[in-house]
């Protein structure tokens, strides 16, 4: 992400999440972009990916499907 705040990101995806955790990966203030790790439990991960992609590039994605 470059210009948006972590709160803006959170507000954009919280309605699609059952559980949501966002943590900043880099603490270097000299870099203009910021990396975040997002952990989310959701029924539809593609909407999370699409929403996050509006804020910047997705570096990696991991999906664990729950078995019932």
C-alpha positions, -999 to +999 in steps of 0.1 A: +000+000+000+011+035-006-014+061+003-041+044+023-041+038+060-044+004+077-078+015+090-090+022+055-079-013+044-096-028+075-128-010+069-129-022+033-127-059+041-142-063+077-177-068+064-166-099+044-147-115+073-157-136+102-122-131+118-098-104+107-062-097+118-039-071+100-003-065+110+023-043+094+053-062+082+078-034+076+086-007+102+110+012+078+096+047+074+120+056+046+101+033+022+071+048+006+051+015+004+040-006+034+036-043+036+008-060+056+000-095+066-037-101+066-053-132+082-090-136+075-116-162+079-142-158+052-167-178+030-155-160-002-117-153-003-119-139-038-137-108-027-110-102-001-083-106-028-101-082-052-106-056-024-070-058-013-057-056-049-073-021-051-048-010-024-017-025-040+000-056-052-007-090-035+027-106-029+015-140-018-017-158-011-024-189+010-058-205+013-066-232+039-100-247+033-118-259+064-131-295+063-163-303+080 
